[in-house]
Amino acid sequence: VLQWAASFPERVFACLPIATAARHSAQNIAFHEVGRQAIMADPDWRQGNYAAEGVNPSKGLAVARMAAHITYLSEAALHRKFGRSLQDRDGLSYAFDADFQVESYLRHQGAAFVERFDANSYLYITRAMDY
């Protein structure tokens, strides 16, 4: 939005960028890279040719979304929203399911995202945003 308004002021009457910056910080780039690597490490990514082979790198894309989602809220906001609250249980399971509400939240966000977003699009969009 910022670049569009700057490049084409005669075509943009007004814009309202929300939660944006002119460029990403090193931390934002790092989180994007973790997400891209998660997608490309998924065995179903198939060098980006997954659609032709009838598969989808949904596990990698879900992890990418989970990592990115951490950056959408500050540490203080995550603490206020979730703290260390347990998810539908009275005690810790010491297993690898979602003991904490924040884990359940991130897993939900990842699972919902893969239903509506393409992995290759995610790779290219996040790369473009980094520049």
TORVO-316717 format. One record per residue: residue number from 1; residue in one letter; x, y, z of N, C-alpha, C in turn. Coordinates in nm, 2 decimals. Atoms other than C-alpha are relative to their C-alpha. Layout:
BEGIN
PT  seq  type      nu      nv      nw     cau     cav     caw      cu      cv      cw
PT  NUM     A       X       Y       Z       X       Y       Z       X       Y       Z
...
//
This chain:
BEGIN
PT  seq  type      nu      nv      nw     cau     cav     caw      cu      cv      cw
PT    1     V    0.08   -0.12    0.00    0.00    0.00    0.00    0.09    0.12    0.00
PT    2     L   -0.09   -0.11   -0.01    0.28    0.24    0.09    0.06    0.03   -0.14
PT    3     Q   -0.07   -0.01    0.13    0.47    0.18   -0.24   -0.10    0.04   -0.10
PT    4     W    0.10   -0.03    0.10    0.15    0.20   -0.44   -0.04    0.15    0.01
PT    5     A    0.04   -0.14   -0.02    0.05    0.54   -0.29    0.12    0.09   -0.04
PT    6     A   -0.12   -0.08    0.04    0.41    0.67   -0.34    0.03    0.00   -0.15
PT    7     S   -0.03    0.01    0.14    0.45    0.55   -0.69   -0.11    0.05   -0.09
PT    8     F    0.12   -0.04    0.08    0.10    0.64   -0.82   -0.09    0.10    0.07
PT    9     P    0.08   -0.09   -0.07   -0.02    0.94   -0.63   -0.12    0.06   -0.07
PT   10     E    0.11   -0.05    0.08   -0.24    1.05   -0.91   -0.12   -0.11   -0.01
PT   11     R    0.10    0.11    0.01   -0.43    0.71   -0.89   -0.05   -0.03    0.14
PT   12     V    0.04    0.04   -0.14   -0.45    0.68   -0.51   -0.05    0.13    0.07
PT   13     F    0.06   -0.12   -0.07   -0.69    0.93   -0.35    0.04    0.00    0.15
PT   14     A   -0.04    0.01   -0.14   -0.62    0.80    0.00    0.03   -0.14    0.03
PT   15     C   -0.02    0.14   -0.04   -0.48    0.50    0.17    0.02    0.00    0.16
PT   16     L    0.00    0.01   -0.15   -0.49    0.38    0.53    0.08   -0.12    0.04
PT   17     P   -0.08    0.12   -0.04   -0.19    0.15    0.60   -0.02   -0.02    0.15
PT   18     I    0.01    0.03   -0.14   -0.24   -0.03    0.93    0.10   -0.10    0.04
PT   19     A   -0.10    0.09   -0.05    0.03   -0.20    1.13    0.11   -0.03   -0.10
PT   20     T   -0.10    0.02    0.11    0.30   -0.14    0.87    0.12    0.08    0.03
PT   21     A   -0.12   -0.08   -0.01    0.64   -0.01    0.83    0.06    0.01   -0.15
PT   22     A   -0.06   -0.02    0.14    0.84    0.11    0.52    0.08   -0.12   -0.04
PT   23     R   -0.08    0.12    0.03    1.06   -0.20    0.55    0.00   -0.09    0.12
PT   24     H    0.00    0.10   -0.11    1.09   -0.51    0.76    0.13    0.01    0.08
PT   25     S   -0.12    0.01   -0.09    1.33   -0.54    1.05    0.07   -0.13   -0.03
PT   26     A   -0.07    0.13    0.01    1.59   -0.81    1.07   -0.08   -0.11    0.06
PT   27     Q    0.09    0.11   -0.07    1.36   -1.00    1.31   -0.11   -0.04   -0.09
PT   28     N    0.10    0.04    0.09    1.08   -0.99    1.06    0.05   -0.09   -0.12
PT   29     I   -0.06    0.08    0.11    1.30   -1.12    0.78    0.04   -0.14    0.05
PT   30     A   -0.04    0.13   -0.05    1.43   -1.39    1.01   -0.13   -0.09    0.02
PT   31     F    0.12    0.08   -0.02    1.07   -1.51    1.10   -0.05   -0.05   -0.14
PT   32     H    0.05    0.04    0.13    0.98   -1.51    0.73    0.09   -0.11   -0.05
PT   33     E   -0.09    0.11    0.05    1.29   -1.72    0.65   -0.03   -0.13    0.07
PT   34     V    0.03    0.12   -0.07    1.20   -1.97    0.92   -0.13   -0.06   -0.07
PT   35     G    0.13    0.05    0.06    0.85   -2.00    0.76    0.03   -0.05   -0.14
PT   36     R   -0.03    0.05    0.13    0.99   -2.04    0.41    0.08   -0.13    0.01
PT   37     Q   -0.07    0.13   -0.02    1.23   -2.31    0.53   -0.09   -0.11    0.04
PT   38     A    0.10    0.10   -0.04    0.94   -2.49    0.70   -0.07   -0.05   -0.12
PT   39     I    0.07    0.05    0.12    0.75   -2.50    0.37    0.09   -0.08   -0.09
PT   40     M   -0.09    0.07    0.09    1.05   -2.61    0.17    0.05   -0.13    0.06
PT   41     A   -0.04    0.13   -0.06    1.14   -2.88    0.42   -0.11   -0.10    0.00
PT   42     D    0.12    0.09    0.01    0.79   -3.03    0.39    0.02   -0.09   -0.12
PT   43     P   -0.02    0.10    0.11    0.83   -3.35    0.18   -0.10    0.02   -0.11
PT   44     D    0.10   -0.02    0.10    0.51   -3.25    0.00    0.02    0.13   -0.08
PT   45     W   -0.02   -0.12    0.08    0.66   -2.92   -0.13    0.04   -0.03   -0.14
PT   46     R   -0.04    0.05    0.13    0.82   -3.11   -0.42    0.06    0.11   -0.09
PT   47     Q   -0.07   -0.11    0.08    1.04   -2.81   -0.53   -0.11    0.10   -0.06
PT   48     G    0.10   -0.09    0.05    0.72   -2.61   -0.57   -0.10   -0.06   -0.10
PT   49     N    0.09    0.07    0.09    0.55   -2.86   -0.80   -0.11   -0.09    0.06
PT   50     Y    0.09    0.09   -0.08    0.31   -3.00   -0.54   -0.13   -0.01   -0.07
PT   51     A    0.13    0.01    0.05   -0.01   -2.92   -0.72   -0.01   -0.10   -0.12
PT   52     A    0.00    0.09    0.11    0.09   -3.11   -1.03    0.01   -0.15    0.05
PT   53     E   -0.01    0.13   -0.05    0.16   -3.41   -0.81   -0.11   -0.03    0.10
PT   54     G    0.12    0.03   -0.08   -0.17   -3.38   -0.62    0.02    0.00    0.15
PT   55     V   -0.03   -0.01   -0.14   -0.02   -3.30   -0.28    0.01    0.15    0.04
PT   56     N   -0.01   -0.13   -0.05    0.01   -2.99   -0.06    0.09    0.00    0.12
PT   57     P   -0.08   -0.01   -0.12    0.28   -2.89    0.18   -0.06    0.07    0.12
PT   58     S    0.09   -0.06   -0.11    0.02   -2.82    0.45    0.07    0.01    0.13
PT   59     K   -0.07    0.00   -0.13    0.24   -2.91    0.74    0.10    0.11    0.01
PT   60     G   -0.10   -0.11    0.00    0.52   -2.67    0.64   -0.07    0.14    0.00
PT   61     L    0.07   -0.13    0.01    0.27   -2.39    0.55   -0.06    0.03    0.14
PT   62     A    0.06   -0.02   -0.13    0.10   -2.44    0.89    0.10    0.05    0.10
PT   63     V   -0.11   -0.05   -0.09    0.43   -2.40    1.08    0.04    0.14   -0.04
PT   64     A   -0.03   -0.13    0.05    0.51   -2.10    0.86   -0.09    0.11    0.06
PT   65     R    0.10   -0.09   -0.06    0.19   -1.94    0.97    0.01    0.02    0.15
PT   66     M   -0.02    0.00   -0.14    0.24   -2.03    1.33    0.12    0.10    0.04
PT   67     A   -0.11   -0.09   -0.03    0.58   -1.86    1.33   -0.03    0.14   -0.03
PT   68     A    0.04   -0.14    0.04    0.45   -1.55    1.15   -0.10    0.05    0.10
PT   69     H    0.10   -0.05   -0.09    0.16   -1.53    1.39    0.06    0.05    0.13
PT   70     I   -0.06   -0.04   -0.12    0.39   -1.49    1.68    0.04    0.15   -0.01
PT   71     T   -0.05   -0.14    0.02    0.51   -1.16    1.53   -0.12    0.10   -0.01
PT   72     Y    0.12   -0.09    0.01    0.15   -1.02    1.50   -0.04    0.05    0.14
PT   73     L    0.04   -0.04   -0.13    0.12   -0.99    1.88    0.13    0.03    0.08
PT   74     S   -0.12   -0.02   -0.08    0.38   -0.84    2.12    0.00   -0.11    0.11
PT   75     E   -0.01    0.09   -0.11    0.51   -1.05    2.41   -0.10    0.03    0.11
PT   76     A    0.09   -0.04   -0.11    0.30   -0.85    2.65   -0.15   -0.04   -0.04
PT   77     A    0.14    0.04    0.04   -0.02   -0.91    2.44   -0.02   -0.15    0.00
PT   78     L    0.01    0.15   -0.01    0.05   -1.28    2.42   -0.02   -0.04    0.15
PT   79     H    0.01    0.03   -0.15    0.09   -1.28    2.80   -0.14    0.03    0.05
PT   80     R    0.13   -0.04   -0.04   -0.23   -1.09    2.85   -0.11   -0.10   -0.05
PT   81     K    0.11    0.08    0.07   -0.43   -1.31    2.61    0.01   -0.15    0.05
PT   82     F   -0.01    0.14   -0.04   -0.29   -1.65    2.72    0.08   -0.03    0.13
PT   83     G   -0.09    0.03   -0.12   -0.03   -1.63    3.00    0.05   -0.14   -0.02
PT   84     R   -0.04    0.14    0.00    0.05   -1.99    3.09   -0.12   -0.09    0.02
PT   85     S    0.13    0.07   -0.02   -0.31   -2.10    3.09    0.00   -0.13   -0.08
PT   86     L    0.01    0.13    0.06   -0.37   -2.46    3.02   -0.12   -0.01   -0.09
PT   87     Q    0.11    0.02    0.10   -0.59   -2.58    2.73   -0.09   -0.12    0.04
PT   88     D    0.09    0.10   -0.03   -0.89   -2.77    2.85    0.05   -0.12    0.09
PT   89     R   -0.05    0.10   -0.08   -0.71   -2.96    3.12    0.04    0.06    0.14
PT   90     D   -0.03   -0.05   -0.13   -0.62   -2.94    3.49    0.15   -0.01    0.03
PT   91     G   -0.14    0.02   -0.03   -0.26   -3.05    3.47    0.08   -0.02   -0.13
PT   92     L   -0.09    0.02    0.12    0.04   -3.09    3.23    0.00   -0.14   -0.04
PT   93     S   -0.01    0.13    0.05    0.05   -3.39    3.01    0.14   -0.05   -0.02
PT   94     Y   -0.14    0.02    0.03    0.42   -3.37    2.94    0.01   -0.08   -0.13
PT   95     A   -0.01    0.06    0.14    0.34   -3.50    2.59    0.01    0.11   -0.10
PT   96     F   -0.02   -0.10    0.11    0.36   -3.32    2.26   -0.13    0.05   -0.05
PT   97     D    0.12   -0.07    0.04   -0.01   -3.22    2.23    0.00    0.14    0.06
PT   98     A    0.00   -0.14   -0.04   -0.12   -2.87    2.31   -0.04    0.01    0.15
PT   99     D    0.03   -0.02   -0.14   -0.10   -2.83    2.69   -0.05    0.14    0.03
PT  100     F    0.03   -0.14   -0.03   -0.11   -2.45    2.68   -0.09    0.06   -0.10
PT  101     Q    0.09   -0.06    0.09   -0.37   -2.23    2.53    0.07    0.07   -0.12
PT  102     V   -0.08   -0.07    0.11   -0.11   -2.04    2.32    0.03   -0.11   -0.10
PT  103     E   -0.03    0.10    0.10   -0.01   -2.37    2.16   -0.12   -0.04   -0.08
PT  104     S    0.12    0.04    0.07   -0.37   -2.46    2.07   -0.04    0.11   -0.09
PT  105     Y    0.03   -0.11    0.09   -0.42   -2.11    1.93    0.09    0.00   -0.12
PT  106     L   -0.09    0.00    0.11   -0.11   -2.13    1.71   -0.04   -0.12   -0.09
PT  107     R    0.04    0.12    0.08   -0.21   -2.48    1.59   -0.13    0.03   -0.08
PT  108     H    0.13   -0.04    0.07   -0.56   -2.35    1.50    0.03    0.09   -0.11
PT  109     Q   -0.03   -0.10    0.11   -0.42   -2.05    1.31    0.07   -0.07   -0.12
PT  110     G   -0.07    0.07    0.11   -0.19   -2.28    1.11   -0.09   -0.09   -0.08
PT  111     A    0.10    0.09    0.07   -0.46   -2.53    1.03   -0.10    0.07   -0.08
PT  112     A    0.10   -0.08    0.08   -0.71   -2.27    0.92    0.07    0.07   -0.12
PT  113     F   -0.07   -0.07    0.10   -0.45   -2.09    0.71    0.02   -0.09   -0.12
PT  114     V   -0.03    0.08    0.12   -0.36   -2.39    0.49   -0.13   -0.03   -0.08
PT  115     E    0.13    0.02    0.07   -0.73   -2.42    0.39   -0.02    0.11   -0.10
PT  116     R    0.03   -0.11    0.09   -0.72   -2.08    0.22    0.12    0.07   -0.06
PT  117     F   -0.12   -0.07    0.05   -0.36   -2.00    0.12    0.09   -0.10   -0.07
PT  118     D   -0.09    0.08    0.08   -0.12   -2.14   -0.13    0.15    0.02    0.05
PT  119     A   -0.13    0.00   -0.06    0.23   -2.23   -0.01    0.10    0.08   -0.09
PT  120     N   -0.09   -0.07    0.09    0.42   -2.10   -0.32   -0.03    0.15    0.00
PT  121     S    0.04   -0.14   -0.02    0.22   -1.77   -0.29    0.07    0.05    0.13
PT  122     Y   -0.06   -0.04   -0.12    0.34   -1.75    0.07    0.15    0.02   -0.01
PT  123     L   -0.14   -0.02    0.02    0.70   -1.80   -0.03    0.03    0.13   -0.07
PT  124     Y   -0.03   -0.12    0.08    0.69   -1.53   -0.29   -0.04    0.13    0.06
PT  125     I    0.04   -0.12   -0.07    0.49   -1.28   -0.09    0.09    0.04    0.11
PT  126     T   -0.08   -0.03   -0.12    0.70   -1.31    0.22    0.14    0.05   -0.05
PT  127     R   -0.13   -0.04    0.05    1.02   -1.28    0.01   -0.01    0.15   -0.06
PT  128     A    0.02   -0.13    0.05    0.88   -0.97   -0.17   -0.01    0.10    0.12
PT  129     M    0.01   -0.08   -0.12    0.79   -0.82    0.17    0.13    0.03    0.07
PT  130     D   -0.13   -0.02   -0.07    1.14   -0.87    0.30    0.09    0.11   -0.08
PT  131     Y   -0.07   -0.10    0.07    1.28   -0.65    0.02   -0.06    0.14    0.02
//
